[in-house]
Amino acid sequence: MTPYPDEPMFDGIKAYQKANKFKVDGVMKPGGETEKSMNRRVSEASGVQAKTRCPVGYYPVNKRICIPGTSICKDNWVCAPLPNAGGKRG
């Protein structure tokens, strides 16, 4: 690793730009749309969320969200209905 940017970083920036329909040039200008968008997404993804407590009849499911072209991900716990065990009550 060097203190200088290298091709994998530029490739990651280009992939992010393409995924977000920005101008694909591999450059993150200070205050530019790529930097602003990435900073916003990193900020949103950095909030650690505890596993969701679900009501009776539901269970927690992790619908992980990742920023395309990066390894930045966020856990997104939601409640899903328990699968029907079959049969009817009553």
C-alpha positions as CSV (number, residue, x, y, z in Angstrom):
1,M,0.0,0.0,0.0
2,T,1.3,3.4,-0.9
3,P,0.2,6.9,0.1
4,Y,-0.8,7.4,-3.6
5,P,-4.2,6.4,-5.1
6,D,-4.0,3.3,-7.3
7,E,-6.1,1.6,-10.0
8,P,-8.4,-0.4,-7.7
9,M,-9.5,2.8,-6.0
10,F,-10.1,4.5,-9.3
11,D,-12.0,1.4,-10.5
12,G,-14.1,1.5,-7.4
13,I,-14.9,5.1,-7.9
14,K,-15.9,4.5,-11.5
15,A,-18.1,1.5,-10.5
16,Y,-19.8,3.7,-7.9
17,Q,-20.3,6.5,-10.4
18,K,-21.8,4.1,-13.0
19,A,-24.1,2.5,-10.4
20,N,-25.4,5.9,-9.5
21,K,-25.7,7.3,-13.0
22,F,-23.0,10.0,-12.5
23,K,-20.4,11.0,-15.0
24,V,-18.0,8.1,-15.0
25,D,-14.5,9.6,-14.8
26,G,-13.0,8.0,-11.7
27,V,-12.5,11.4,-10.0
28,M,-14.0,12.5,-6.7
29,K,-13.9,16.3,-6.8
30,P,-14.2,18.0,-3.4
31,G,-17.8,19.0,-3.0
32,G,-18.7,17.2,-6.2
33,E,-21.7,14.9,-6.7
34,T,-19.7,11.7,-6.2
35,E,-18.1,12.8,-3.0
36,K,-21.4,14.2,-1.6
37,S,-23.3,11.0,-2.5
38,M,-20.7,8.7,-1.1
39,N,-20.4,10.8,2.2
40,R,-24.2,10.7,2.5
41,R,-24.4,6.9,2.0
42,V,-21.5,6.2,4.3
43,S,-23.1,8.4,7.0
44,E,-26.4,6.5,6.6
45,A,-24.7,3.1,6.6
46,S,-22.5,3.8,9.7
47,G,-25.4,3.9,12.2
48,V,-25.3,0.5,13.9
49,Q,-28.7,-0.9,14.4
50,A,-29.6,-3.5,17.0
51,K,-31.5,-6.6,15.9
52,T,-35.2,-5.7,15.7
53,R,-37.6,-7.0,18.3
54,C,-40.6,-8.3,16.4
55,P,-44.2,-8.8,17.5
56,V,-45.7,-12.3,18.1
57,G,-46.0,-14.0,14.7
58,Y,-43.1,-12.3,13.1
59,Y,-39.3,-12.9,13.1
60,P,-36.3,-10.6,12.4
61,V,-34.8,-10.8,8.9
62,N,-31.6,-9.0,7.9
63,K,-32.0,-7.3,4.4
64,R,-28.4,-6.1,4.1
65,I,-27.9,-3.0,2.0
66,C,-24.6,-2.4,0.2
67,I,-23.4,0.6,-1.8
68,P,-22.7,-0.7,-5.3
69,G,-19.1,-0.9,-6.3
70,T,-17.9,-0.8,-2.7
71,S,-17.7,-3.0,0.3
72,I,-19.7,-0.5,2.4
73,C,-22.8,-2.3,3.8
74,K,-25.5,-1.7,6.4
75,D,-27.6,-4.2,8.3
76,N,-31.3,-3.5,7.7
77,W,-33.3,-5.6,10.2
78,V,-37.0,-5.9,9.4
79,C,-39.9,-8.1,10.8
80,A,-41.3,-10.7,8.5
81,P,-44.3,-12.9,9.2
82,L,-43.6,-16.4,10.3
83,P,-44.2,-19.0,7.6
84,N,-47.6,-20.7,7.9
85,A,-47.1,-24.1,9.5
86,G,-50.1,-25.4,7.5
87,G,-53.6,-26.2,8.5
88,K,-56.3,-23.8,9.7
89,R,-57.3,-22.9,13.2
90,G,-60.8,-23.5,14.5
